[in-house]
């Protein structure tokens, strides 16, 4: 017989889903208010900027995205249309392609970080002490998350977790 989750585990699940939704909505609102595109654009540009030579195959980009992106091809198309990324044919496999960040994409990602980092501070940092944030990371690690990823920002010494 399979064990059912306890009421405490179910309550934790509900809270986790609600807070994730509410915080993401708040961050999206803050970015929009500052005149920036959606968070998925930042995430895609960040992943491209982190990649060797600033490029990834579309399927690799989809796997790296922070926000679930079921329509990666549309996101890539928008980035390309705005001049933030470019498509490049794979020289080894002519059917394959790479998505490469442009200088304009790097600049937008850096500009967005100012608003994004302020939103993280407003919606998370101001509500949790650093000790509490570290404890939360430890709990999330037990659920399969990892808080020791590189920073979100393009800056060198930003110690924020994704």
Backbone torsions as a table, in degrees:
resi	resn	phi	psi	omega
1	UNK	NA	132.9	179.8
2	UNK	-80.8	140.6	179.4
3	UNK	-79.0	137.4	176.5
4	UNK	-89.7	153.5	179.1
5	UNK	-67.0	146.9	176.5
6	UNK	-68.4	165.8	177.8
7	UNK	-64.6	-31.1	177.9
8	UNK	-68.0	-42.8	178.3
9	UNK	-65.4	-39.7	177.9
10	UNK	-65.4	-41.8	177.8
11	UNK	-63.7	-39.5	177.7
12	UNK	-63.2	-42.6	178.1
13	UNK	-59.3	-47.8	-178.7
14	UNK	-61.3	-45.2	179.7
15	UNK	-63.8	-42.1	179.6
16	UNK	-60.2	-45.6	180.0
17	UNK	-66.7	-41.6	-179.1
18	UNK	-67.0	-45.6	-178.0
19	UNK	-67.7	-37.1	178.0
20	UNK	-60.9	-46.3	-179.7
21	UNK	-64.4	-46.2	-177.3
22	UNK	-66.2	-42.6	-179.3
23	UNK	-68.6	-42.8	177.4
24	UNK	-61.4	-42.4	177.5
25	UNK	-60.6	-42.1	-179.5
26	UNK	-65.7	-42.5	178.6
27	UNK	-64.6	-44.8	177.2
28	UNK	-57.7	-43.5	179.1
29	UNK	-60.9	-44.9	-180.0
30	UNK	-62.6	-41.3	178.4
31	UNK	-65.0	-44.0	179.6
32	UNK	-62.4	-43.5	179.5
33	UNK	-60.7	-33.0	179.0
34	UNK	-83.2	0.0	177.0
35	UNK	86.9	18.8	-178.4
36	UNK	-101.8	159.4	175.4
37	UNK	-71.2	177.4	-177.9
38	UNK	-61.2	159.2	-179.8
39	UNK	-56.7	-33.4	179.2
40	UNK	-59.1	-33.0	177.2
41	UNK	-64.7	-45.7	178.4
42	UNK	-59.1	-47.0	-177.0
43	UNK	-61.0	-44.1	179.0
44	UNK	-63.5	-44.9	179.4
45	UNK	-64.8	-38.2	177.2
46	UNK	-61.9	-48.5	-179.0
47	UNK	-62.4	-39.8	177.4
48	UNK	-65.4	-41.1	-178.8
49	UNK	-67.4	-29.5	178.7
50	UNK	-77.3	-24.1	-173.9
51	UNK	-70.6	149.2	174.5
52	UNK	-56.0	132.1	-179.7
53	UNK	63.3	11.2	176.1
54	UNK	68.5	27.3	-177.6
55	UNK	-141.8	149.5	176.8
56	UNK	-143.2	156.0	168.6
57	UNK	-73.7	150.6	-179.4
58	UNK	-52.7	-40.3	-179.4
59	UNK	-67.1	-33.5	176.7
60	UNK	-68.7	-39.8	177.8
61	UNK	-61.9	-44.2	179.6
62	UNK	-59.6	-40.7	-179.9
63	UNK	-67.3	-29.0	-176.7
64	UNK	-86.3	-15.6	-172.3
65	UNK	-62.2	136.5	176.4
66	UNK	-68.2	-44.8	-178.7
67	UNK	-95.2	130.7	178.5
68	UNK	-53.2	127.1	-176.0
69	UNK	-125.2	96.9	-176.8
70	UNK	-81.3	-13.3	-179.5
71	UNK	-123.3	55.3	-178.0
72	UNK	-57.0	-39.3	-178.2
73	UNK	-62.0	-37.7	177.1
74	UNK	-67.4	-40.0	177.7
75	UNK	-62.4	-46.4	178.8
76	UNK	-60.2	-43.0	-179.9
77	UNK	-59.8	-42.3	179.1
78	UNK	-64.8	-42.1	178.7
79	UNK	-62.7	-41.5	178.5
80	UNK	-65.8	-45.6	179.9
81	UNK	-58.9	-34.1	-179.1
82	UNK	-86.6	-1.6	179.5
83	UNK	77.5	16.8	-178.7
84	UNK	-90.5	-19.1	178.1
85	UNK	-146.3	163.1	177.9
86	UNK	-135.8	148.7	174.3
87	UNK	-91.0	142.2	177.9
88	UNK	-138.3	134.1	179.6
89	UNK	-70.2	140.1	175.9
90	UNK	-73.7	125.7	-176.9
91	UNK	-70.6	-29.2	-179.6
92	UNK	-79.9	-46.4	-178.9
93	UNK	-116.5	98.5	-174.0
94	UNK	-60.5	-19.3	177.8
95	UNK	-79.8	-24.8	-178.5
96	UNK	-84.9	164.9	177.7
97	UNK	-145.8	162.7	175.4
98	UNK	-117.0	153.9	170.4
99	UNK	-111.8	128.1	-173.6
100	UNK	-122.9	134.6	178.1
101	UNK	-73.5	142.4	176.7
102	UNK	-99.0	171.6	175.8
103	UNK	-60.6	-39.5	177.9
104	UNK	-61.9	-37.2	177.0
105	UNK	-65.5	-42.1	177.6
106	UNK	-62.2	-41.5	179.9
107	UNK	-65.2	-44.3	179.4
108	UNK	-63.1	-42.6	179.7
109	UNK	-59.3	-42.2	178.6
110	UNK	-65.8	-42.0	179.3
111	UNK	-66.1	-41.4	-179.7
112	UNK	-63.8	-32.2	-177.7
113	UNK	-58.3	-35.8	179.5
114	UNK	-58.6	-46.5	178.5
115	UNK	-72.8	-39.5	-178.6
116	UNK	-64.4	-46.0	-179.6
117	UNK	-64.6	-37.1	176.3
118	UNK	-63.9	-38.4	178.5
119	UNK	-66.8	-40.3	177.1
120	UNK	-60.8	-44.2	179.3
121	UNK	-64.3	-43.9	-177.5
122	UNK	-64.3	-42.5	-171.6
123	UNK	-97.2	-15.5	179.5
124	UNK	-126.3	-59.8	-173.8
125	UNK	-58.0	-37.3	-179.2
126	UNK	-76.1	-13.4	-176.8
127	UNK	-104.3	-16.9	-179.5
128	UNK	-125.9	136.4	171.4
129	UNK	-70.2	165.8	177.0
130	UNK	-61.0	-35.3	178.0
131	UNK	-65.4	-45.0	178.3
132	UNK	-63.9	-40.4	178.5
133	UNK	-62.4	-41.0	178.0
134	UNK	-65.0	-39.8	177.0
135	UNK	-62.9	-42.8	178.7
136	UNK	-61.9	-43.2	176.7
137	UNK	-58.4	-42.2	178.5
138	UNK	-61.7	-42.6	177.7
139	UNK	-65.0	-43.7	179.3
140	UNK	-66.4	-34.0	175.6
141	UNK	-57.8	-38.3	179.6
142	UNK	-66.6	-21.5	177.4
143	UNK	-91.6	1.4	176.8
144	UNK	106.2	2.9	175.6
145	UNK	-86.3	167.7	172.6
146	UNK	-139.2	128.8	-177.4
147	UNK	-97.6	6.4	-177.3
148	UNK	-103.0	30.1	177.3
149	UNK	-77.8	163.4	176.0
150	UNK	-60.2	161.0	-176.8
151	UNK	-65.4	159.6	179.0
152	UNK	-74.0	-30.0	-170.9
153	UNK	-81.0	163.0	173.4
154	UNK	-81.1	-14.9	-179.4
155	UNK	-67.1	164.2	-172.3
156	UNK	-79.7	-44.9	-169.3
157	UNK	-114.4	25.1	178.7
158	UNK	-74.9	126.5	-175.1
159	UNK	-105.0	32.4	179.1
160	UNK	-87.1	150.4	178.9
161	UNK	-98.6	152.4	-178.9
162	UNK	-81.8	NA	NA
